[in-house]
């Protein structure tokens, strides 16, 4: 009888553990309310609030057109197209986790004269979707946005892909799938290589194993993707698209070691990188503004964009 109760307690604890991890999974990998991170004086991003506000003010000020496409799994994905002086060069900008397109104007490609496509990734902003794919699902959406630009503006259009954090991972993971010569380069700021390893590094208060195995199981069951099925490094090793990688050395969310992993993996003949010593996650364009601008402009010159 005692053995029965011991087994019952153990099974109950295991079930409770699985339920708690499931709740955390749903909280982290769904965005049902389409809410976005709040920046305030209580977190590390407060010093960058002015830059974010400037980005949003610019977004509100410019003339923009609402656009939409359909994903391979029949989601309606939405964005804004901002026509500029240079009409045949389009920068497609991919935002990060639980953010939205309008935040992504922090680095001002618009000031350089390029036309811009600001997209809301699936399960973010105005786009449909329940589950966040951490770049693994979104890489296929990236192809759809590239096709949209080429179909709309013609085969002579040049395209630059720019992404931050999960947006950077999205376009790096998509790189091996991109066969369009119109895509001239990728700029990825603080993107991670492996979804699985990134999530594992964020686990607090639980054993990393078997928690990660359980999280990945839920991902396969509910979101229909395996967190191990592709990494940015694997994709870049099969791509020759010119690449610029940027990362903050004080990034405690996506470790800056990801930059070296991705840089070393890329087989492109044109590739470069920039570490910004003072930057935390996604703040390199503010903390290292001058060197950031110089590196981006040099890269754009190198790829004739």
N, C-alpha and C positions, 0 to 999 in steps of 0.2 A: 504493500500500500504506500509506504514511504517513497519507494522508487517511482511509483506512479505519479505522485505529487511533484517529485523532483523533475521528472520528464515534462509534466504539465507546465511547471513554472518556466523551464527552459524554452519550451515551445512558445509559451506566451510572450516571453522576452524577445524571442526571435521575431515573432509576428509583429510585436510592437516596434521593434527596430526597423523592420521592413516598411511599416506604415509611416513611421517618422521620416525615413529616407524618401519615401514616395511623395510625401507632402513637400519636403524640401526640393525635390526634383521638379515638381509641378510649379513651385514658386519661382525657381530659377530658370526653367526652360519653357515657360509659357509667358505670354504677355497679354492676357485676356482683356485687361482694362486699357491696354495701349498707353500706359503711363510711362513717363520718362524720369530719369534720375533727377533728383532735386539738388541743386547746388546752393549751399548756404554757408553761413559762417562757422558751422560745426564740423565741416569736413575739409579735407586737404585741397579741394578744388576752389575754395572761396577766393584765393588770390587771382584766379583765372576767370572769375565771374564777369569782369568787364569785357574780356575778349569774347566770351560767349554771347554777351549782350550785343556787342558790336556785330557779331556774326548774324544774330537774329534780326537786328535792325537793318542790316544790309539785305537780308532775305526779304524783309517786308517792303523795302524800298524799290527793289529792282522789278522790272516787268518780267513776269513768269507765266508759263503756260502749264496747266495741269495735264499730265499724260498718264497713260496706263498700258499695261501689257498683261498677257496671261501666262502663268508659269506652266511648266510641263505637267504639274499636278492640279491644274485648273484653278489656281488662286489668282485673283486680280491684284497685281502689284502696281503701285502708283508712285509717281514722282513729279518733279517740276523741271521743265526745260527753261533755261534762261539764255536767250539769244544775246550774243555780244558782238563786238566789232569783228572778231575773227570767226566767221560763220562755218568754215570748213574744218575747224579743229575743236573737238568736243572733249571735255573732261567729264568722265562719269565718276561721281563721288559716292563712296560706300561708307556709311556711318558705322559706329560701333554698337556693342551690346546695350539694349534697352535705351537707345538714343533715337534720333530721327534725322531726316535729311537736312533740315534747316540749321541744325547745330554744326553741320559738316563744312560750312563756309569759313571756318576759322582760318584755314590757310586760303588766302584770297587769290585764287586763280582768276577770279573775275577781274581783278585789277590788272592782270596781265593781258586782258583782252579776249580770253578764250570763252567760247560758249560752254555752258555747264548743264549737265543733267544730274540733278540731285534726286536720288532715289530713296524711298523708304523700304528697307528690307522687310521680307516676310515677317508677319507678327509684330511689326513696328509701325508707328505713325498711322498713315492712311491705308497701308497695304493690308490685305487679308492674311489670314493664317493664325494658327494657334500656337504651334511649336517653333521655337527658335532653333535653327540648325547649326549654329556656331561655325558657319562657313561651309559645312559639308553639304547641306541642302542648298544654301544660297549660291554656291558656285555655278549651279545650273541656271539660276535666275540671272546671274551675271552674263551668261551667254545670250539669254533672251534680250537683255538690255543692249548688248552690243549689236545684236541683229536688228533691234528697233532703230538704232541710230543709223546703221548702214542702209536699211530699207528706206528710211525717211530722207536722209541727206545725200545718199548716193555713195558709190564705191570709191570716190576720190576723197571722202571724208577721212580725216586722221583722228584717232581716239587715244586718249590717255586714261588709264584706270588708276584712281587714287583712293586709298582706303585707310581707315584708322582702326586699330584694335581688331575687333571681329571683322570689320570691313576690310582691313589689310589681309587677314587670314582668308577671307572670302575670295579676293582676287588672286592671291597666291595659290590657293587650292584650285582655282579655275584655270590657272595658267597652262597646264598640260592639255586642256580641252580646247584652248583658243587656237584656231587655225586661220583666223582672219588677218590678212596683212595690214588692215586698217589700224589694228591695235599696235601702237608704236612703243608703248612702255607701261610699266607698273611702278607706282610709288606706294609703298606700304609702310605706314608709321605704327610702330609698336604692335605689329601683328604677331600672333603666336603660330608655332609650327604645328603642334599636335593638340587637337581638341581634348583628347583623353588626358594627356599630361597636364594641360592647362587646368582642367577641372580638378584633377588630383591635387595640384599644388594649392588649390583654393579651399580644400577640405579642412575644416577646423572642428574640433570637439568630437570627431568620430575617427575610428581607425580607417586609414586610407584603403586598406583591404580588409574585409570584402566590400566596403562601401562603394568603391569605383565599379566593381563588377555588377553590383546591384543597380547603380545609376545607369550603367551602359545597358543593362537588361531592360530597364524602363524606357530608355531611349529607343531601343529596337522595337519594343512592344507598342509604344504610343506614338513616337515621332517617325518610326520606320527608317532609322539610320543607325549605323554602328559607329561609335565615336572613334574607332580604330581604322575605319575603312580607307581613310586618306589623310595625309599630312601635307602641310605646305611644302615641306622639304622634298617629299616624294614627288609632288607635282612639279616643283621647280626643276627637279633633276631631269624632267622630260620636256623642258621648255627652253626656248632660246629668246624669249621676249626680254628686252632690256629691263633692268631691275634697279631700283633705288630703295634701300632699306634705311629706316630711321628709327632710333630708339633712345629713350631716356635711361641713363645709368642708375637713376634712383627709382625706377619703376618697380614697385613691390606687388604689382598685380600680374603683369605679364613680364617675367624675368627677361632682362636684356640679353641673356644668353641665347634667346630665340633668334636674335639677329644673326649671330655667327652660324647657327645651324642652317638657317635659310640661305644665307649668303654663300656658304661653302657648297650647298647643294645645287645652287643655280648653275646651269651650264651656259648661260648667256655670255656672249663675248663682251657685252656692254653691261657692266654692273658696278654699283658703288654703294657706299653706306655712310652713315653719320651717327655717331654717338653724341648725345648732348648730356654733359656731366651733371647739370643741375636739375634736369627734367624728371618728373615722376610720370605716371601713366598718361599718355596722350597730351602732354604739355610741351613737347619739344619745340613746336612752332611758336610758343610764347617765350619759354625760358632760353631758347637758343635762336631767337628770331633772325639775327643777322647771318649766322652760319647756316641756318636752315634755308633762308632765302637764296644764299649763294649756291648751296649744294643743289637745290631744286632747279634753279636757273641754269646751272652748268649741265645738269642731267638733261633738261629740255633741249639745250643746245646740242648735246651729244647725240640725241635721237632725232634732231631736226624737227622738233615739234614747235 
